[in-house]
Amino acid sequence: MYVLDLGCGWGGLSLRLIEKYGCKVHAITLSEEQFKHVTALAKSKKLESSLTVQLIDYRVLDKYLDGPFILFSYLSILIAIFLQDQGI
């Protein structure tokens, strides 16, 4: 199963999907710190062959994505938008 994880955060969901379900995950983040963390964590768990992490804005994804994705995760983005709208 191919999963697109928009706003992957610290990579918990992405790595869990790989470990538990054998998914291939394409993770997107705007945070350089999170990008480095997720990349290093995947490498330490020897999961980097199942994970692609990109440091890009989700609004320009059409230029960078390849492949049909079965599942999309964007919970982190929805939470961030909500918090911003609430002034939090």
HTML snippet that shows the backbone in 3Dmol.js (N, CA, C, O; Angstrom):
<script src="https://3Dmol.org/build/3Dmol-min.js"></script>
<div id="view" style="width:600px;height:400px;position:relative"></div>
<script>
const pdb = `
ATOM      1  N   MET A   1       0.844  -1.171   0.000  1.00  0.00           N
ATOM      2  CA  MET A   1       0.000   0.000   0.000  1.00  0.00           C
ATOM      3  C   MET A   1       0.893   1.238   0.000  1.00  0.00           C
ATOM      4  O   MET A   1       1.879   1.300   0.735  1.00  0.00           O
ATOM      5  N   TYR A   2       0.549   2.205  -0.813  1.00  0.00           N
ATOM      6  CA  TYR A   2       1.291   3.457  -0.896  1.00  0.00           C
ATOM      7  C   TYR A   2       0.537   4.545  -0.159  1.00  0.00           C
ATOM      8  O   TYR A   2      -0.643   4.781  -0.419  1.00  0.00           O
ATOM      9  N   VAL A   3       1.225   5.209   0.768  1.00  0.00           N
ATOM     10  CA  VAL A   3       0.598   6.211   1.627  1.00  0.00           C
ATOM     11  C   VAL A   3       1.301   7.556   1.447  1.00  0.00           C
ATOM     12  O   VAL A   3       2.529   7.625   1.389  1.00  0.00           O
ATOM     13  N   LEU A   4       0.514   8.607   1.361  1.00  0.00           N
ATOM     14  CA  LEU A   4       1.018   9.969   1.338  1.00  0.00           C
ATOM     15  C   LEU A   4       0.692  10.596   2.681  1.00  0.00           C
ATOM     16  O   LEU A   4      -0.481  10.764   3.015  1.00  0.00           O
ATOM     17  N   ASP A   5       1.709  10.943   3.455  1.00  0.00           N
ATOM     18  CA  ASP A   5       1.533  11.522   4.785  1.00  0.00           C
ATOM     19  C   ASP A   5       1.894  13.002   4.719  1.00  0.00           C
ATOM     20  O   ASP A   5       3.064  13.373   4.807  1.00  0.00           O
ATOM     21  N   LEU A   6       0.875  13.838   4.565  1.00  0.00           N
ATOM     22  CA  LEU A   6       1.071  15.286   4.476  1.00  0.00           C
ATOM     23  C   LEU A   6       1.215  15.871   5.879  1.00  0.00           C
ATOM     24  O   LEU A   6       0.372  15.633   6.744  1.00  0.00           O
ATOM     25  N   GLY A   7       2.269  16.625   6.100  1.00  0.00           N
ATOM     26  CA  GLY A   7       2.499  17.158   7.435  1.00  0.00           C
ATOM     27  C   GLY A   7       2.833  16.032   8.390  1.00  0.00           C
ATOM     28  O   GLY A   7       2.163  15.854   9.408  1.00  0.00           O
ATOM     29  N   CYS A   8       3.866  15.271   8.065  1.00  0.00           N
ATOM     30  CA  CYS A   8       4.185  14.023   8.778  1.00  0.00           C
ATOM     31  C   CYS A   8       4.655  14.229  10.212  1.00  0.00           C
ATOM     32  O   CYS A   8       4.765  13.263  10.968  1.00  0.00           O
ATOM     33  N   GLY A   9       4.931  15.461  10.595  1.00  0.00           N
ATOM     34  CA  GLY A   9       5.374  15.707  11.970  1.00  0.00           C
ATOM     35  C   GLY A   9       6.669  14.976  12.271  1.00  0.00           C
ATOM     36  O   GLY A   9       7.629  15.052  11.505  1.00  0.00           O
ATOM     37  N   TRP A  10       6.691  14.275  13.380  1.00  0.00           N
ATOM     38  CA  TRP A  10       7.903  13.574  13.819  1.00  0.00           C
ATOM     39  C   TRP A  10       7.983  12.159  13.261  1.00  0.00           C
ATOM     40  O   TRP A  10       8.882  11.401  13.625  1.00  0.00           O
ATOM     41  N   GLY A  11       7.057  11.796  12.385  1.00  0.00           N
ATOM     42  CA  GLY A  11       7.149  10.538  11.660  1.00  0.00           C
ATOM     43  C   GLY A  11       6.516   9.332  12.303  1.00  0.00           C
ATOM     44  O   GLY A  11       6.638   8.224  11.782  1.00  0.00           O
ATOM     45  N   GLY A  12       5.847   9.513  13.411  1.00  0.00           N
ATOM     46  CA  GLY A  12       5.255   8.379  14.125  1.00  0.00           C
ATOM     47  C   GLY A  12       4.304   7.554  13.276  1.00  0.00           C
ATOM     48  O   GLY A  12       4.431   6.332  13.205  1.00  0.00           O
ATOM     49  N   LEU A  13       3.356   8.215  12.636  1.00  0.00           N
ATOM     50  CA  LEU A  13       2.395   7.493  11.813  1.00  0.00           C
ATOM     51  C   LEU A  13       3.070   6.844  10.613  1.00  0.00           C
ATOM     52  O   LEU A  13       2.798   5.686  10.299  1.00  0.00           O
ATOM     53  N   SER A  14       3.936   7.575   9.951  1.00  0.00           N
ATOM     54  CA  SER A  14       4.627   7.033   8.772  1.00  0.00           C
ATOM     55  C   SER A  14       5.395   5.761   9.115  1.00  0.00           C
ATOM     56  O   SER A  14       5.285   4.754   8.416  1.00  0.00           O
ATOM     57  N   LEU A  15       6.165   5.813  10.184  1.00  0.00           N
ATOM     58  CA  LEU A  15       6.985   4.663  10.552  1.00  0.00           C
ATOM     59  C   LEU A  15       6.124   3.500  11.047  1.00  0.00           C
ATOM     60  O   LEU A  15       6.448   2.337  10.804  1.00  0.00           O
ATOM     61  N   ARG A  16       5.049   3.807  11.729  1.00  0.00           N
ATOM     62  CA  ARG A  16       4.136   2.749  12.197  1.00  0.00           C
ATOM     63  C   ARG A  16       3.489   2.027  11.014  1.00  0.00           C
ATOM     64  O   ARG A  16       3.354   0.804  11.025  1.00  0.00           O
ATOM     65  N   LEU A  17       3.095   2.783  10.010  1.00  0.00           N
ATOM     66  CA  LEU A  17       2.492   2.167   8.824  1.00  0.00           C
ATOM     67  C   LEU A  17       3.480   1.248   8.105  1.00  0.00           C
ATOM     68  O   LEU A  17       3.097   0.214   7.558  1.00  0.00           O
ATOM     69  N   ILE A  18       4.737   1.635   8.114  1.00  0.00           N
ATOM     70  CA  ILE A  18       5.771   0.801   7.487  1.00  0.00           C
ATOM     71  C   ILE A  18       6.005  -0.456   8.320  1.00  0.00           C
ATOM     72  O   ILE A  18       5.995  -1.570   7.797  1.00  0.00           O
ATOM     73  N   GLU A  19       6.214  -0.266   9.619  1.00  0.00           N
ATOM     74  CA  GLU A  19       6.544  -1.392  10.498  1.00  0.00           C
ATOM     75  C   GLU A  19       5.394  -2.396  10.643  1.00  0.00           C
ATOM     76  O   GLU A  19       5.609  -3.605  10.561  1.00  0.00           O
ATOM     77  N   LYS A  20       4.200  -1.900  10.853  1.00  0.00           N
ATOM     78  CA  LYS A  20       3.073  -2.796  11.151  1.00  0.00           C
ATOM     79  C   LYS A  20       2.386  -3.342   9.900  1.00  0.00           C
ATOM     80  O   LYS A  20       1.919  -4.481   9.889  1.00  0.00           O
ATOM     81  N   TYR A  21       2.326  -2.515   8.839  1.00  0.00           N
ATOM     82  CA  TYR A  21       1.543  -2.915   7.677  1.00  0.00           C
ATOM     83  C   TYR A  21       2.355  -3.071   6.392  1.00  0.00           C
ATOM     84  O   TYR A  21       1.800  -3.430   5.353  1.00  0.00           O
ATOM     85  N   GLY A  22       3.645  -2.809   6.449  1.00  0.00           N
ATOM     86  CA  GLY A  22       4.485  -2.977   5.274  1.00  0.00           C
ATOM     87  C   GLY A  22       4.224  -1.958   4.168  1.00  0.00           C
ATOM     88  O   GLY A  22       4.480  -2.230   2.996  1.00  0.00           O
ATOM     89  N   CYS A  23       3.718  -0.790   4.541  1.00  0.00           N
ATOM     90  CA  CYS A  23       3.407   0.249   3.555  1.00  0.00           C
ATOM     91  C   CYS A  23       4.675   0.907   3.023  1.00  0.00           C
ATOM     92  O   CYS A  23       5.733   0.850   3.649  1.00  0.00           O
ATOM     93  N   LYS A  24       4.549   1.518   1.882  1.00  0.00           N
ATOM     94  CA  LYS A  24       5.544   2.447   1.346  1.00  0.00           C
ATOM     95  C   LYS A  24       4.969   3.828   1.619  1.00  0.00           C
ATOM     96  O   LYS A  24       3.821   4.099   1.266  1.00  0.00           O
ATOM     97  N   VAL A  25       5.749   4.704   2.243  1.00  0.00           N
ATOM     98  CA  VAL A  25       5.228   6.001   2.666  1.00  0.00           C
ATOM     99  C   VAL A  25       6.035   7.137   2.050  1.00  0.00           C
ATOM    100  O   VAL A  25       7.265   7.110   2.013  1.00  0.00           O
ATOM    101  N   HIS A  26       5.298   8.135   1.569  1.00  0.00           N
ATOM    102  CA  HIS A  26       5.881   9.381   1.075  1.00  0.00           C
ATOM    103  C   HIS A  26       5.444  10.447   2.074  1.00  0.00           C
ATOM    104  O   HIS A  26       4.271  10.822   2.114  1.00  0.00           O
ATOM    105  N   ALA A  27       6.383  10.935   2.880  1.00  0.00           N
ATOM    106  CA  ALA A  27       6.075  11.879   3.954  1.00  0.00           C
ATOM    107  C   ALA A  27       6.520  13.285   3.565  1.00  0.00           C
ATOM    108  O   ALA A  27       7.589  13.475   2.985  1.00  0.00           O
ATOM    109  N   ILE A  28       5.686  14.262   3.894  1.00  0.00           N
ATOM    110  CA  ILE A  28       5.936  15.653   3.551  1.00  0.00           C
ATOM    111  C   ILE A  28       5.933  16.486   4.828  1.00  0.00           C
ATOM    112  O   ILE A  28       5.060  16.322   5.680  1.00  0.00           O
ATOM    113  N   THR A  29       6.909  17.378   4.957  1.00  0.00           N
ATOM    114  CA  THR A  29       6.945  18.294   6.089  1.00  0.00           C
ATOM    115  C   THR A  29       7.520  19.639   5.663  1.00  0.00           C
ATOM    116  O   THR A  29       8.275  19.728   4.694  1.00  0.00           O
ATOM    117  N   LEU A  30       7.154  20.670   6.392  1.00  0.00           N
ATOM    118  CA  LEU A  30       7.715  22.010   6.188  1.00  0.00           C
ATOM    119  C   LEU A  30       8.834  22.303   7.183  1.00  0.00           C
ATOM    120  O   LEU A  30       9.552  23.293   7.043  1.00  0.00           O
ATOM    121  N   SER A  31       8.980  21.442   8.185  1.00  0.00           N
ATOM    122  CA  SER A  31       9.943  21.661   9.259  1.00  0.00           C
ATOM    123  C   SER A  31      11.259  20.946   8.973  1.00  0.00           C
ATOM    124  O   SER A  31      11.298  19.726   8.813  1.00  0.00           O
ATOM    125  N   GLU A  32      12.327  21.724   8.913  1.00  0.00           N
ATOM    126  CA  GLU A  32      13.639  21.118   8.677  1.00  0.00           C
ATOM    127  C   GLU A  32      14.036  20.202   9.833  1.00  0.00           C
ATOM    128  O   GLU A  32      14.642  19.151   9.625  1.00  0.00           O
ATOM    129  N   GLU A  33      13.686  20.615  11.056  1.00  0.00           N
ATOM    130  CA  GLU A  33      13.996  19.797  12.233  1.00  0.00           C
ATOM    131  C   GLU A  33      13.266  18.450  12.173  1.00  0.00           C
ATOM    132  O   GLU A  33      13.858  17.410  12.461  1.00  0.00           O
ATOM    133  N   GLN A  34      11.985  18.468  11.800  1.00  0.00           N
ATOM    134  CA  GLN A  34      11.227  17.231  11.685  1.00  0.00           C
ATOM    135  C   GLN A  34      11.743  16.377  10.529  1.00  0.00           C
ATOM    136  O   GLN A  34      11.823  15.155  10.648  1.00  0.00           O
ATOM    137  N   PHE A  35      12.090  17.008   9.424  1.00  0.00           N
ATOM    138  CA  PHE A  35      12.659  16.294   8.280  1.00  0.00           C
ATOM    139  C   PHE A  35      13.908  15.513   8.698  1.00  0.00           C
ATOM    140  O   PHE A  35      14.040  14.329   8.388  1.00  0.00           O
ATOM    141  N   LYS A  36      14.811  16.177   9.395  1.00  0.00           N
ATOM    142  CA  LYS A  36      16.048  15.523   9.848  1.00  0.00           C
ATOM    143  C   LYS A  36      15.742  14.393  10.830  1.00  0.00           C
ATOM    144  O   LYS A  36      16.351  13.325  10.767  1.00  0.00           O
ATOM    145  N   HIS A  37      14.799  14.635  11.735  1.00  0.00           N
ATOM    146  CA  HIS A  37      14.443  13.633  12.734  1.00  0.00           C
ATOM    147  C   HIS A  37      13.857  12.376  12.082  1.00  0.00           C
ATOM    148  O   HIS A  37      14.294  11.260  12.366  1.00  0.00           O
ATOM    149  N   VAL A  38      12.871  12.564  11.212  1.00  0.00           N
ATOM    150  CA  VAL A  38      12.215  11.425  10.565  1.00  0.00           C
ATOM    151  C   VAL A  38      13.211  10.645   9.711  1.00  0.00           C
ATOM    152  O   VAL A  38      13.215   9.415   9.726  1.00  0.00           O
ATOM    153  N   THR A  39      14.045  11.353   8.975  1.00  0.00           N
ATOM    154  CA  THR A  39      15.049  10.698   8.129  1.00  0.00           C
ATOM    155  C   THR A  39      16.015   9.870   8.972  1.00  0.00           C
ATOM    156  O   THR A  39      16.309   8.722   8.639  1.00  0.00           O
ATOM    157  N   ALA A  40      16.505  10.450  10.056  1.00  0.00           N
ATOM    158  CA  ALA A  40      17.447   9.739  10.933  1.00  0.00           C
ATOM    159  C   ALA A  40      16.780   8.546  11.618  1.00  0.00           C
ATOM    160  O   ALA A  40      17.385   7.482  11.745  1.00  0.00           O
ATOM    161  N   LEU A  41      15.545   8.724  12.056  1.00  0.00           N
ATOM    162  CA  LEU A  41      14.837   7.642  12.730  1.00  0.00           C
ATOM    163  C   LEU A  41      14.590   6.473  11.784  1.00  0.00           C
ATOM    164  O   LEU A  41      14.769   5.314  12.159  1.00  0.00           O
ATOM    165  N   ALA A  42      14.180   6.780  10.565  1.00  0.00           N
ATOM    166  CA  ALA A  42      13.962   5.719   9.571  1.00  0.00           C
ATOM    167  C   ALA A  42      15.259   4.975   9.290  1.00  0.00           C
ATOM    168  O   ALA A  42      15.267   3.751   9.161  1.00  0.00           O
ATOM    169  N   LYS A  43      16.351   5.719   9.196  1.00  0.00           N
ATOM    170  CA  LYS A  43      17.654   5.095   8.935  1.00  0.00           C
ATOM    171  C   LYS A  43      18.066   4.200  10.105  1.00  0.00           C
ATOM    172  O   LYS A  43      18.562   3.092   9.898  1.00  0.00           O
ATOM    173  N   SER A  44      17.860   4.680  11.329  1.00  0.00           N
ATOM    174  CA  SER A  44      18.244   3.887  12.505  1.00  0.00           C
ATOM    175  C   SER A  44      17.427   2.603  12.619  1.00  0.00           C
ATOM    176  O   SER A  44      17.905   1.605  13.158  1.00  0.00           O
ATOM    177  N   LYS A  45      16.194   2.631  12.109  1.00  0.00           N
ATOM    178  CA  LYS A  45      15.338   1.444  12.129  1.00  0.00           C
ATOM    179  C   LYS A  45      15.453   0.626  10.846  1.00  0.00           C
ATOM    180  O   LYS A  45      14.763  -0.378  10.672  1.00  0.00           O
ATOM    181  N   LYS A  46      16.337   1.071   9.951  1.00  0.00           N
ATOM    182  CA  LYS A  46      16.557   0.406   8.661  1.00  0.00           C
ATOM    183  C   LYS A  46      15.261   0.328   7.837  1.00  0.00           C
ATOM    184  O   LYS A  46      14.952  -0.696   7.228  1.00  0.00           O
ATOM    185  N   LEU A  47      14.522   1.432   7.839  1.00  0.00           N
ATOM    186  CA  LEU A  47      13.262   1.515   7.106  1.00  0.00           C
ATOM    187  C   LEU A  47      13.320   2.516   5.953  1.00  0.00           C
ATOM    188  O   LEU A  47      12.305   2.787   5.312  1.00  0.00           O
ATOM    189  N   GLU A  48      14.504   3.063   5.690  1.00  0.00           N
ATOM    190  CA  GLU A  48      14.622   4.120   4.684  1.00  0.00           C
ATOM    191  C   GLU A  48      14.229   3.665   3.278  1.00  0.00           C
ATOM    192  O   GLU A  48      13.893   4.502   2.440  1.00  0.00           O
ATOM    193  N   SER A  49      14.263   2.369   3.004  1.00  0.00           N
ATOM    194  CA  SER A  49      13.860   1.903   1.674  1.00  0.00           C
ATOM    195  C   SER A  49      12.340   1.975   1.480  1.00  0.00           C
ATOM    196  O   SER A  49      11.856   1.935   0.349  1.00  0.00           O
ATOM    197  N   SER A  50      11.596   2.081   2.578  1.00  0.00           N
ATOM    198  CA  SER A  50      10.136   2.169   2.498  1.00  0.00           C
ATOM    199  C   SER A  50       9.612   3.580   2.726  1.00  0.00           C
ATOM    200  O   SER A  50       8.404   3.811   2.673  1.00  0.00           O
ATOM    201  N   LEU A  51      10.516   4.524   2.979  1.00  0.00           N
ATOM    202  CA  LEU A  51      10.096   5.882   3.321  1.00  0.00           C
ATOM    203  C   LEU A  51      10.823   6.912   2.479  1.00  0.00           C
ATOM    204  O   LEU A  51      12.049   6.895   2.370  1.00  0.00           O
ATOM    205  N   THR A  52      10.051   7.807   1.886  1.00  0.00           N
ATOM    206  CA  THR A  52      10.594   8.981   1.216  1.00  0.00           C
ATOM    207  C   THR A  52      10.113  10.182   2.014  1.00  0.00           C
ATOM    208  O   THR A  52       8.912  10.339   2.236  1.00  0.00           O
ATOM    209  N   VAL A  53      11.042  11.032   2.447  1.00  0.00           N
ATOM    210  CA  VAL A  53      10.682  12.225   3.203  1.00  0.00           C
ATOM    211  C   VAL A  53      11.106  13.437   2.379  1.00  0.00           C
ATOM    212  O   VAL A  53      12.235  13.504   1.895  1.00  0.00           O
ATOM    213  N   GLN A  54      10.189  14.395   2.225  1.00  0.00           N
ATOM    214  CA  GLN A  54      10.511  15.609   1.479  1.00  0.00           C
ATOM    215  C   GLN A  54      10.231  16.836   2.324  1.00  0.00           C
ATOM    216  O   GLN A  54       9.232  16.904   3.040  1.00  0.00           O
ATOM    217  N   LEU A  55      11.122  17.798   2.229  1.00  0.00           N
ATOM    218  CA  LEU A  55      11.003  19.081   2.906  1.00  0.00           C
ATOM    219  C   LEU A  55      10.444  20.073   1.888  1.00  0.00           C
ATOM    220  O   LEU A  55      11.185  20.842   1.276  1.00  0.00           O
ATOM    221  N   ILE A  56       9.119  20.038   1.721  1.00  0.00           N
ATOM    222  CA  ILE A  56       8.460  20.899   0.745  1.00  0.00           C
ATOM    223  C   ILE A  56       7.080  21.314   1.252  1.00  0.00           C
ATOM    224  O   ILE A  56       6.560  20.749   2.214  1.00  0.00           O
ATOM    225  N   ASP A  57       6.508  22.295   0.598  1.00  0.00           N
ATOM    226  CA  ASP A  57       5.160  22.767   0.900  1.00  0.00           C
ATOM    227  C   ASP A  57       4.158  21.853   0.202  1.00  0.00           C
ATOM    228  O   ASP A  57       4.283  21.576  -0.991  1.00  0.00           O
ATOM    229  N   TYR A  58       3.175  21.393   0.947  1.00  0.00           N
ATOM    230  CA  TYR A  58       2.184  20.474   0.368  1.00  0.00           C
ATOM    231  C   TYR A  58       1.422  21.086  -0.803  1.00  0.00           C
ATOM    232  O   TYR A  58       0.851  20.357  -1.614  1.00  0.00           O
ATOM    233  N   ARG A  59       1.403  22.402  -0.901  1.00  0.00           N
ATOM    234  CA  ARG A  59       0.648  23.052  -1.980  1.00  0.00           C
ATOM    235  C   ARG A  59       1.324  22.928  -3.340  1.00  0.00           C
ATOM    236  O   ARG A  59       0.718  23.258  -4.359  1.00  0.00           O
ATOM    237  N   VAL A  60       2.574  22.456  -3.375  1.00  0.00           N
ATOM    238  CA  VAL A  60       3.272  22.274  -4.654  1.00  0.00           C
ATOM    239  C   VAL A  60       3.574  20.806  -4.932  1.00  0.00           C
ATOM    240  O   VAL A  60       4.470  20.486  -5.714  1.00  0.00           O
ATOM    241  N   LEU A  61       2.834  19.932  -4.299  1.00  0.00           N
ATOM    242  CA  LEU A  61       3.087  18.496  -4.419  1.00  0.00           C
ATOM    243  C   LEU A  61       2.972  17.955  -5.835  1.00  0.00           C
ATOM    244  O   LEU A  61       3.706  17.039  -6.208  1.00  0.00           O
ATOM    245  N   ASP A  62       2.073  18.500  -6.618  1.00  0.00           N
ATOM    246  CA  ASP A  62       1.848  17.950  -7.954  1.00  0.00           C
ATOM    247  C   ASP A  62       3.116  17.916  -8.795  1.00  0.00           C
ATOM    248  O   ASP A  62       3.197  17.137  -9.744  1.00  0.00           O
ATOM    249  N   LYS A  63       4.098  18.734  -8.472  1.00  0.00           N
ATOM    250  CA  LYS A  63       5.356  18.769  -9.212  1.00  0.00           C
ATOM    251  C   LYS A  63       6.312  17.651  -8.785  1.00  0.00           C
ATOM    252  O   LYS A  63       7.252  17.322  -9.509  1.00  0.00           O
ATOM    253  N   TYR A  64       6.069  17.069  -7.606  1.00  0.00           N
ATOM    254  CA  TYR A  64       7.043  16.159  -7.023  1.00  0.00           C
ATOM    255  C   TYR A  64       6.569  14.727  -6.812  1.00  0.00           C
ATOM    256  O   TYR A  64       7.384  13.842  -6.550  1.00  0.00           O
ATOM    257  N   LEU A  65       5.292  14.489  -6.920  1.00  0.00           N
ATOM    258  CA  LEU A  65       4.772  13.161  -6.595  1.00  0.00           C
ATOM    259  C   LEU A  65       4.758  12.230  -7.794  1.00  0.00           C
ATOM    260  O   LEU A  65       4.543  12.636  -8.936  1.00  0.00           O
ATOM    261  N   ASP A  66       4.994  10.978  -7.486  1.00  0.00           N
ATOM    262  CA  ASP A  66       4.971   9.946  -8.508  1.00  0.00           C
ATOM    263  C   ASP A  66       4.288   8.723  -7.931  1.00  0.00           C
ATOM    264  O   ASP A  66       4.704   8.203  -6.895  1.00  0.00           O
ATOM    265  N   GLY A  67       3.267   8.274  -8.582  1.00  0.00           N
ATOM    266  CA  GLY A  67       2.631   7.031  -8.149  1.00  0.00           C
ATOM    267  C   GLY A  67       1.241   7.228  -7.595  1.00  0.00           C
ATOM    268  O   GLY A  67       0.880   8.306  -7.124  1.00  0.00           O
ATOM    269  N   PRO A  68       0.468   6.157  -7.665  1.00  0.00           N
ATOM    270  CA  PRO A  68      -0.883   6.198  -7.098  1.00  0.00           C
ATOM    271  C   PRO A  68      -0.822   5.916  -5.599  1.00  0.00           C
ATOM    272  O   PRO A  68      -0.218   4.932  -5.172  1.00  0.00           O
ATOM    273  N   PHE A  69      -1.438   6.767  -4.814  1.00  0.00           N
ATOM    274  CA  PHE A  69      -1.466   6.565  -3.372  1.00  0.00           C
ATOM    275  C   PHE A  69      -2.822   6.012  -2.979  1.00  0.00           C
ATOM    276  O   PHE A  69      -3.856   6.464  -3.470  1.00  0.00           O
ATOM    277  N   ILE A  70      -2.810   5.034  -2.092  1.00  0.00           N
ATOM    278  CA  ILE A  70      -4.027   4.377  -1.645  1.00  0.00           C
ATOM    279  C   ILE A  70      -4.628   5.113  -0.447  1.00  0.00           C
ATOM    280  O   ILE A  70      -5.847   5.157  -0.287  1.00  0.00           O
ATOM    281  N   LEU A  71      -3.775   5.682   0.382  1.00  0.00           N
ATOM    282  CA  LEU A  71      -4.218   6.323   1.615  1.00  0.00           C
ATOM    283  C   LEU A  71      -3.540   7.676   1.751  1.00  0.00           C
ATOM    284  O   LEU A  71      -2.353   7.815   1.456  1.00  0.00           O
ATOM    285  N   PHE A  72      -4.292   8.668   2.194  1.00  0.00           N
ATOM    286  CA  PHE A  72      -3.750   9.995   2.442  1.00  0.00           C
ATOM    287  C   PHE A  72      -3.940  10.337   3.910  1.00  0.00           C
ATOM    288  O   PHE A  72      -5.012  10.109   4.471  1.00  0.00           O
ATOM    289  N   SER A  73      -2.914  10.879   4.528  1.00  0.00           N
ATOM    290  CA  SER A  73      -2.997  11.319   5.913  1.00  0.00           C
ATOM    291  C   SER A  73      -2.643  12.799   5.955  1.00  0.00           C
ATOM    292  O   SER A  73      -1.580  13.206   5.487  1.00  0.00           O
ATOM    293  N   TYR A  74      -3.540  13.597   6.518  1.00  0.00           N
ATOM    294  CA  TYR A  74      -3.250  15.031   6.615  1.00  0.00           C
ATOM    295  C   TYR A  74      -3.766  15.617   7.923  1.00  0.00           C
ATOM    296  O   TYR A  74      -4.079  16.806   7.997  1.00  0.00           O
ATOM    297  N   LEU A  75      -3.853  14.792   8.942  1.00  0.00           N
ATOM    298  CA  LEU A  75      -4.347  15.223  10.236  1.00  0.00           C
ATOM    299  C   LEU A  75      -3.511  16.365  10.806  1.00  0.00           C
ATOM    300  O   LEU A  75      -4.070  17.329  11.330  1.00  0.00           O
ATOM    301  N   SER A  76      -2.204  16.280  10.716  1.00  0.00           N
ATOM    302  CA  SER A  76      -1.334  17.322  11.274  1.00  0.00           C
ATOM    303  C   SER A  76      -1.592  18.671  10.625  1.00  0.00           C
ATOM    304  O   SER A  76      -1.558  19.703  11.295  1.00  0.00           O
ATOM    305  N   ILE A  77      -1.847  18.667   9.330  1.00  0.00           N
ATOM    306  CA  ILE A  77      -2.133  19.920   8.630  1.00  0.00           C
ATOM    307  C   ILE A  77      -3.460  20.498   9.115  1.00  0.00           C
ATOM    308  O   ILE A  77      -3.555  21.704   9.344  1.00  0.00           O
ATOM    309  N   LEU A  78      -4.476  19.667   9.273  1.00  0.00           N
ATOM    310  CA  LEU A  78      -5.778  20.150   9.750  1.00  0.00           C
ATOM    311  C   LEU A  78      -5.670  20.744  11.149  1.00  0.00           C
ATOM    312  O   LEU A  78      -6.279  21.775  11.434  1.00  0.00           O
ATOM    313  N   ILE A  79      -4.907  20.106  12.014  1.00  0.00           N
ATOM    314  CA  ILE A  79      -4.720  20.622  13.374  1.00  0.00           C
ATOM    315  C   ILE A  79      -4.006  21.966  13.330  1.00  0.00           C
ATOM    316  O   ILE A  79      -4.415  22.900  14.021  1.00  0.00           O
ATOM    317  N   ALA A  80      -2.954  22.082  12.537  1.00  0.00           N
ATOM    318  CA  ALA A  80      -2.202  23.333  12.441  1.00  0.00           C
ATOM    319  C   ALA A  80      -3.080  24.467  11.915  1.00  0.00           C
ATOM    320  O   ALA A  80      -3.013  25.588  12.419  1.00  0.00           O
ATOM    321  N   ILE A  81      -3.896  24.184  10.913  1.00  0.00           N
ATOM    322  CA  ILE A  81      -4.795  25.206  10.362  1.00  0.00           C
ATOM    323  C   ILE A  81      -5.820  25.629  11.416  1.00  0.00           C
ATOM    324  O   ILE A  81      -6.096  26.819  11.567  1.00  0.00           O
ATOM    325  N   PHE A  82      -6.379  24.669  12.139  1.00  0.00           N
ATOM    326  CA  PHE A  82      -7.345  24.974  13.186  1.00  0.00           C
ATOM    327  C   PHE A  82      -6.714  25.858  14.266  1.00  0.00           C
ATOM    328  O   PHE A  82      -7.293  26.870  14.658  1.00  0.00           O
ATOM    329  N   LEU A  83      -5.543  25.480  14.736  1.00  0.00           N
ATOM    330  CA  LEU A  83      -4.875  26.253  15.788  1.00  0.00           C
ATOM    331  C   LEU A  83      -4.554  27.670  15.323  1.00  0.00           C
ATOM    332  O   LEU A  83      -4.677  28.630  16.084  1.00  0.00           O
ATOM    333  N   GLN A  84      -4.142  27.785  14.061  1.00  0.00           N
ATOM    334  CA  GLN A  84      -3.849  29.102  13.513  1.00  0.00           C
ATOM    335  C   GLN A  84      -5.123  29.947  13.448  1.00  0.00           C
ATOM    336  O   GLN A  84      -5.106  31.128  13.794  1.00  0.00           O
ATOM    337  N   ASP A  85      -6.206  29.351  13.013  1.00  0.00           N
ATOM    338  CA  ASP A  85      -7.482  30.064  12.944  1.00  0.00           C
ATOM    339  C   ASP A  85      -7.975  30.493  14.331  1.00  0.00           C
ATOM    340  O   ASP A  85      -8.640  31.520  14.471  1.00  0.00           O
ATOM    341  N   GLN A  86      -7.647  29.704  15.341  1.00  0.00           N
ATOM    342  CA  GLN A  86      -8.060  30.024  16.703  1.00  0.00           C
ATOM    343  C   GLN A  86      -7.103  30.994  17.396  1.00  0.00           C
ATOM    344  O   GLN A  86      -7.349  31.422  18.524  1.00  0.00           O
ATOM    345  N   GLY A  87      -6.008  31.335  16.709  1.00  0.00           N
ATOM    346  CA  GLY A  87      -5.019  32.254  17.303  1.00  0.00           C
ATOM    347  C   GLY A  87      -4.184  31.614  18.384  1.00  0.00           C
ATOM    348  O   GLY A  87      -3.672  32.295  19.273  1.00  0.00           O
ATOM    349  N   ILE A  88      -4.048  30.315  18.307  1.00  0.00           N
ATOM    350  CA  ILE A  88      -3.292  29.576  19.337  1.00  0.00           C
ATOM    351  C   ILE A  88      -1.872  29.358  18.870  1.00  0.00           C
ATOM    352  O   ILE A  88      -1.071  28.757  19.587  1.00  0.00           O
TER     353      ILE A  88
END
`;
const viewer = $3Dmol.createViewer("view");
viewer.addModel(pdb, "pdb");
viewer.setStyle({}, {cartoon: {color: "spectrum"}});
viewer.zoomTo();
viewer.render();
</script>
